[in-house]
Amino acid sequence: MTTSAQDLQSITLRADGARIDLLNFGATTCDWRIVSDGQRVPLILGFDDLSDYLTSPIFCGAIAGRVSNRIGEGQFEGPNGPIKLDQNEGTTTVHGGAMGTSAVFWKLEQVSENEARMTYHSADGENGFPGNVDFEVRVILSKDSLEYIMRATVDEETPISLAQHNYYNIGGTPDIWDYQLACNSSRTLAQNDKGVCNGEVADQSDSALDFRTLRPLRKVEARGLDDHFLFDDEATHLRKVATLQSPDGIALTFYSDQLGAQLYTAHHMKEIKGGLDGQTYGKASGFCFEPQGHPNAVNIPSFPSVFVSPDKPYEQRLVIKVSGGDP
């Protein structure tokens, strides 16, 4: 499969002053801006030159899958023996392999001024995963919210766990350490030295990773975050799960129907030139909040299953609401 800048297509959604730009490569959200105090305020990281998305290694704004996060040893047990996947991080499969959903061209359609539909057919055996999959992502913009509806239908049982991979940065700040975070979670999934979840659950009550009340991210600057947090509310319907607030008071509130999310402070990010408005991005330039199924669940029977089937299709909803500032 080849990727070419000539195949890049983008569209813009608008709603009461808010706008987002979407790209067909990786089903990517390239830019999201609102109007506050008469100024256009950016809310995520992106690139001025769309061709930079073809070579970026950070999954910036993309839909990560078929199975997001890390699968240990790049394999899982199938009905007829081990199913070996594309290993793209040493012996680990991360975000679905080198040609996962973040690294292919989707069909991009504008449904209305404020809604888009993106679709992709993933063939049986792609990156080693069994079964044909038809993915659909709907993106709906309003003045003060952005919604993603992610669906997948399959022709045989196969794992699906998508993650929307925006890097949130409100107003173009140099880093996110002075932001405050609240997350409805007192537990994380333990990981091995490769960042692969090992099946253990860690109680984070009253620890540095306890963000059940609004606290500055700077408290974890020394270690950063690249951890999967389990929501204390174990519901599977859309509900409020986290809030990220910038120093100027603008806040993003996340609503999800998943059981947890990967939180990443991008503290390992190397210098990247060509960011939106000519910015250069570096360590901790953005914050990722990625609701998804339990990472490495394909290898851990005690985790909730991420397998879907023809009679049990996949769906995930993510809503980000904006508040504060001076609209």
N, C-alpha and C positions, 0 to 999 in steps of 0.2 A: 504494500500500500504506500503510495507516495503522497506527499503534501506539497502544495505549491501556493505561493502568494496570489497567483492568478485565480485561485479557487475561493479566495476569501470574500465573504459577503457580510455586510452589516446592516442593521436597521436601527432606528431610533424610536422609542416609545415616549409619549408625553402625556402628562396629566396635571393640570393646574399649576404649571411652573416646574414641576418635577420632570426629570428625563432620565432615561437609561439608554445605553447603547449595547446592543447584543451582536455577537459574532457567531457565524455558523461553525467555526472551528472550535471543537470542545464544548459547544453549547454555552459559550462564555458570556458573562456579563462584564463588559469592558469599562463601563463608567456609569455612575449613579450620582445624580446631583439634585439637590433641592434648593429652593430660594429661602434664605434667612437673612433678615436685616437688609434686604435689597441686593444681596450678593448670592451668586451661585456657589453653593458649598458642596465640595466633593465628599462622598461617603466611602469610597472604596479605592484601592490601588488599580492601576491599569497601565497601558502603554499608548503613547501617542501614535506610534507606527504599528498598524495592525499586524504586519508581518513578524513583529517581535514575538507574537504569541506562538508562532510555529516552532520556535527554538527555546522558549522559556522553560526552565525545569521546575517552576514553582506552582504549577496548576492554577495560575492566577485567574480567578473568576469562573473557572470551568466546572462542569459536572463530572465528578470523579466516579469511576466505576469500570466494569460491571460491579465489582465489589471494592468499595473504598477501604482505605487504611491498609494494614499489613496482614498478609497471610503467611504464616510461618512455613519455612522451607519451600514456599511456592507450590504447595500441593494440598490436596485433601482427599479423603477416602471416598471413592465412588462405589456404585453397586458391584462393579467388576474389578475393583482394585484401585490403586492410587491414580488420581487425576492430576497430571503435572501441568503447571501453569507457566506462563512467561515470568521468569525471575528478573526483575529490573532494579533490585537494590541488594546486591550480593546474592544470597540464596533466597531472599524474600521477594514476594510479589506485593507491590505497593500500588494502590489505586487502580487495580485491574490489569497491570502489566504495561509494557512500553507503549502499546497501541490501545490503551483503554479508551473509555468514552471521552476523556479529556483531550485526546490526541487524534481525533478523527473528525471528518466533516459531517455535520448534521444538515438536514434540510430545514431551512429557516423561513417561516412564513409570518407575515404580519396579519393578525386577525382583525385588529382595530387600532385606533390611535394609541391605545394604552395596553394592548395585549398581543402577545406573540406565541407561536407554537413551533417547537423544534422536535424533529423526529429523526431516529436513526435505527437502521436494521443491523444488528450484530449477528453475524453468521455462526452457525454451529462450529465449535472449535476455535473461535477467535481468542487469541491469547491462552488457549488451552481449555477454556470453559465450554461445557457441553450445552447443546440446545441453541435453537434460533431465538433471538429476543428482539422484540419491537419496542423501542423506547419512545416515550413522548414526554416532553417537558413544556408546560405552559407557564408563561411569565406574565403577571398582571401588575401593572403599576397604578398607584393612586397618588394623590398629593402627599400623603403621609405614610404610605406603606408600599412594600414590594412583596409579592407572593410568588412562590414557586410550587407548582403541582407536578410531581414526578411520577410517571407510571411506566410499567413494563408488563408485556404479555409474552409468554413463553410457550414452546411446543413440547417441552419436557422439563422435569424437575431440574432446577439449577439455582445457584445462589445469586441473589441480587441485593445490593446495599449501596445506594447512591449517596453522594455527599455534595452539596453545593459549596464551592471552595472560594468564596470571596475573601479578600483581605480587607477588613474594615479599617478605615482611617478617616476620621471626621475632620474635615477642614484642612487637610494637607499638613498635619503636624509631623515633625521629624521622626518621632517614635510614639509608641502607645503606652509608655510606662506611667504617665500621669493620668491615664484614663482610669475610671473606676468600673469594677465588674461586680455584678450580683448574679449568682447561678444557683438554682434550686437543686443543690447536690451536696451530699456529705460523703460520697463514696467515689473512688476511682478504680479502674481496672489496672491491676499490676502488670508490668511489662518486663520482658527479659532485656538483656543488654543490646538487642537488635531492635527494640521498640515494639516487639510482638507481644500481644496480650497472652498471658500464660494460664488464665482461668481463675486466678485469685482476685478477690475483691478487697480493696484497702479502705478502711474507715478513715476519713479525713476530718472528722469532727474536731474543731478547735486546733487544727494544724494550719500550716501556711497555705494549704490548698482548700481551706474552708472559706468559700465565697458566698455563703448563704445570706449574708448582709453585704451591702455595697461597700467594697474595699478597693484601694488602689492596686493596680497591677504591679506597681513598683515593689510591692512586698515580695514578689517572686522574681524580681529582676535577676538575682544571682543564679537561679536555676532555669528560669523560663518555664513555659508550659508547652508540653506536647503530650497531653494526657487525655484519656477518655473518661469523662465524668458521667456517672449514672444519675439521672434525675430522681429525686426523692419521691416525686409524684409519678408512680409507675403506670399512669394511664396511657392509652394508645390513641387518644383523641387530641385535637389541637388544644394546647394550653400554654400559658406563659411559662417560660423556662429560664430566661436570663435577660439581663439588661447590661448594656455597655454605654457608659457615659463619658463624654469628652470633657476637657477642662473648661470649655466655653458653655457647657450646660446642655448641648444637644445630646440626646440619648437614642440608642437603638434598642428596642425591646423585641426579643425573639420568641416566637410561638412555634411549637413543633408537636408532631404526633409520634416522635420517636422516643425510645427509652433512654437515650443518652446522646452525647455529642463529644467530638474531639475538639479540644481547645488548644490553640497553637499561637504563641506570641511571636513567631517568625524571628526568634533570637539567633538563629543560625543563618539567616539570610545574608548572602554576600552582596557586595555593591552591585546594583543594577542601574544602568543609565537608561534614559529614554522613557521615564515614567510620565504620567499625565502632567501636562503643563510644564514639561521640561524637567521634572524632578528626578533626582537620583535617590533610589531606595537603598536602604541598608538594614542593619540589625534592628529588629523590632519595629519595622516601618508599618506593619499592619497586624491585625488580630483576626484569626480565623475561628469561626464558630460553626462547626460542621455536624449537625444532627445526622445520625446514621444508625445502622444496626451494630450490635456488639462486634468489635474487630476480632478477627480470627475465629469467629463463631463456627466456621466450617470445620474447625478442628477441635472444638471444645463442646462436648455434648451438654454440659450444664448451662451453657449460654442459650438464650432464646434463638431459635433457628432463623437464619436469613434465607432459607430455601423457599422458592416459590414454584408453582406448578401451573399447568394449563387451567385448572379450576380454582387456583388461588393466586391471582395476579398481584403485582407489586404496586403500591401507591405510597407516596410520602408527600406531606405538605409542610412548607416552611413559610412563615410570614414574619417580616421584619417591619416594625412600626417605628416611625420617627416622631420624637417629641422634643420640646424645649426650643431654645433659640428664639428668634423673632420672625415668624413667617410673614 
